[in-house]
């Protein structure tokens, strides 16, 4: 049990530097109008889902957390956020890469996830008419931290790092709590989950996509482990990894007043994962 809590602390600590870096970057952008304009165009431009899919492939859940937080701040469109989530592999990719039996399928996993992320991201953005924010407005009342800072304050070191650091610490604490809670649940129920998945046959993808939704790095570890041991098929693995976005979904639900929207995103991620797995399973029957 204590090992699970320690793992939750380590996973949360690994994500923290990435979060601090992005918040410091945003803080800097607020004082550099030209750089900020270019960044806004990138996040809201034609290449946004493509960039999100590429960055999401990096096996680090901090990027999906960053995407969720930026989406809450209205810096990202929904399709771009989903592209981040679909491409995210979290801890599964290193596990697959370090096992001789699963190494040959890594390129299939990466190719399917990135292509799926790009297509879905662009498709959703076509219908997303939400206007994006042009300024850095983080509001504690909605799960983030609001601040307005004068140029004079930004010129001091503490004035520059204060709010990004505080925001990173708040997100870190939240990630650790969620990681610990869900990590303990998976710790005690891993064997029943594995046994249940082994007896589902062609319906495995419907179940593994559900496992992928669990906001914890352990969910992707369990998925990779079940595939390595031959318990679930490759389509079922893809279903779980497509729906998995690490801790990021929990960051969305942290924002108050957006429950309906967040539930819809949750259901969308499950549908995308299950659809990928079912289509993959049907493809294996054909060939």
Beta strands, then each sheet from edge to edge (+ up, - down):
end
